[in-house]
Amino acid sequence: MFVNKPADQIRRVIDTVGLDAIQLHGDELVTDIAGWVDLGLPLIRAVKIPGHKLTAREIEDRVRPWTDAGCHVLLDADAGSAHGGMGRSLDWDSLRGWSEQFATVRWVLAGGLQPENVAEAIRVSGARSVDVASGVESPRGQKSASRITQFCERARNAWG
């Protein structure tokens, strides 16, 4: 995950460690996408969505510029300048309505997910993939192997 990093810095990371995709999670602009496309990897753009109820059109208006530019989208709760990791959830019913209306869009659900709620989030939102960070930490800032295992099992079971 990269937050507000220019393409040349991302290229150095790719050259050093190798990556399968690039996740942009900051204040990047769609008008600057050419630099990241030139890196030759799939782009995942985190789109910040308010946690309250939204119409399908309100969500689509936030997502469409990025999907039109060829990005996959990860829908995350708007945490302001924190750029995620705040444990805030999205309105899953709103996402379900958006997903049903704009079903051709590939997306990932993030925001406030943890082992205790991931199955419900999948069921309510219709998400086909999920992303987690702070929701599997215990204590805060440290990933927990048991919470990661629980999260994965519960997500897999929700998809049947």
C-alpha positions in Angstrom: 0.0 0.0 0.0 1.3 3.4 -1.0 0.1 6.7 0.4 0.9 9.8 -1.7 4.1 8.3 -3.2 5.2 9.3 -6.7 5.7 6.7 -9.4 9.5 6.8 -9.2 9.5 5.9 -5.5 7.0 3.0 -6.2 9.3 1.8 -9.0 12.2 1.6 -6.6 10.1 -0.6 -4.3 9.0 -2.8 -7.2 12.6 -3.2 -8.3 13.7 -4.0 -4.7 11.0 -6.4 -3.5 8.8 -7.2 -6.5 5.1 -6.7 -6.4 2.0 -8.2 -8.0 -0.1 -5.0 -7.8 0.0 -1.4 -6.6 -2.5 -0.2 -4.0 -2.8 3.6 -3.9 -4.3 4.7 -0.6 -3.7 8.4 -0.3 -4.8 11.6 -1.9 -3.6 10.6 -5.4 -5.5 12.2 -8.3 -6.9 10.3 -11.3 -5.3 12.9 -13.6 -1.9 11.5 -12.4 -2.7 7.9 -13.2 -0.4 7.6 -16.3 2.7 7.5 -14.1 1.4 4.5 -12.2 0.0 2.7 -15.3 3.5 3.0 -16.8 4.8 0.8 -13.9 3.1 -2.1 -15.6 1.2 -3.6 -12.6 -2.5 -3.7 -11.8 -3.6 -0.7 -9.9 -5.9 -0.9 -6.9 -7.2 2.5 -5.8 -8.6 2.9 -2.2 -11.7 5.1 -2.6 -12.7 6.8 0.7 -16.5 6.5 1.3 -18.3 8.2 4.2 -19.7 5.6 6.7 -23.3 6.9 6.6 -26.0 5.8 4.2 -25.4 6.8 0.6 -27.2 6.3 -2.7 -25.8 4.0 -5.4 -25.2 7.1 -7.5 -23.2 8.9 -4.7 -21.0 5.8 -4.4 -20.7 5.4 -8.2 -19.7 9.1 -8.6 -16.7 8.5 -6.3 -15.7 5.2 -7.9 -16.3 5.8 -11.6 -13.3 8.0 -12.4 -11.0 5.3 -11.1 -12.7 2.4 -12.8 -12.8 4.4 -16.0 -9.1 4.8 -15.7 -8.6 1.0 -15.4 -8.2 0.7 -11.6 -9.7 -1.9 -9.4 -11.3 -0.2 -6.4 -11.0 -0.9 -2.7 -13.9 0.8 -0.8 -12.7 2.0 2.6 -14.2 4.2 5.3 -13.1 7.8 5.1 -10.7 8.3 7.9 -9.6 11.8 6.7 -5.8 12.4 6.8 -5.3 9.0 8.6 -5.8 7.1 5.3 -7.4 4.1 6.9 -6.7 1.9 9.9 -9.2 3.6 12.1 -11.6 0.7 12.4 -14.5 2.6 10.9 -17.1 0.6 8.9 -19.0 1.5 5.8 -22.8 1.3 5.4 -22.9 -2.2 4.0 -26.6 -1.8 2.8 -25.5 1.2 0.7 -22.7 -0.8 -0.9 -25.2 -3.7 -1.7 -27.4 -1.2 -3.5 -24.5 0.2 -5.4 -23.1 -3.2 -6.3 -26.4 -4.5 -7.5 -26.9 -1.4 -9.8 -23.3 -1.3 -11.0 -22.5 -5.1 -11.0 -19.8 -4.9 -13.6 -17.4 -3.1 -11.3 -14.8 -5.2 -9.4 -14.4 -4.0 -5.9 -12.9 -4.9 -2.5 -14.6 -4.2 0.9 -12.4 -2.6 3.6 -13.0 -0.5 6.6 -13.7 -1.7 10.2 -13.5 -5.4 9.2 -12.5 -7.9 11.9 -13.2 -11.6 12.6 -16.3 -10.6 14.6 -18.1 -8.9 11.7 -16.5 -10.0 8.4 -19.2 -12.6 7.7 -22.0 -10.2 8.2 -20.2 -7.5 6.1 -19.9 -10.0 3.2 -23.5 -11.1 3.5 -25.0 -7.6 3.7 -22.7 -5.8 1.2 -22.4 -8.6 -1.3 -18.6 -8.1 -1.3 -16.6 -10.8 -3.2 -13.3 -9.8 -1.6 -12.2 -8.1 1.6 -9.2 -6.3 2.9 -8.2 -6.1 6.6 -5.4 -4.4 8.5 -6.1 -3.1 12.0 -9.0 -5.5 12.5 -6.6 -8.4 13.0 -4.3 -6.6 15.4 -3.9 -7.5 19.1 -2.5 -5.5 20.6 -3.0 -2.5 18.4 -0.1 -2.2 15.9 0.7 -5.9 16.0 -0.9 -8.5 13.8 -2.3 -11.5 15.6 -1.9 -14.9 13.9 -5.1 -16.2 15.6 -7.2 -13.2 14.6 -5.9 -13.5 11.0 -6.9 -17.2 11.0 -10.3 -16.4 12.4 -10.9 -13.6 9.9 -9.9 -15.8 6.9 -12.1 -18.8 8.1 -15.1 -16.6 8.7 -14.7 -14.8 5.4 -14.4 -18.2 3.5 -17.4 -19.6 5.3 -19.5 -16.5 4.4 -18.8 -17.1 0.7 -19.6 -20.8 1.2 
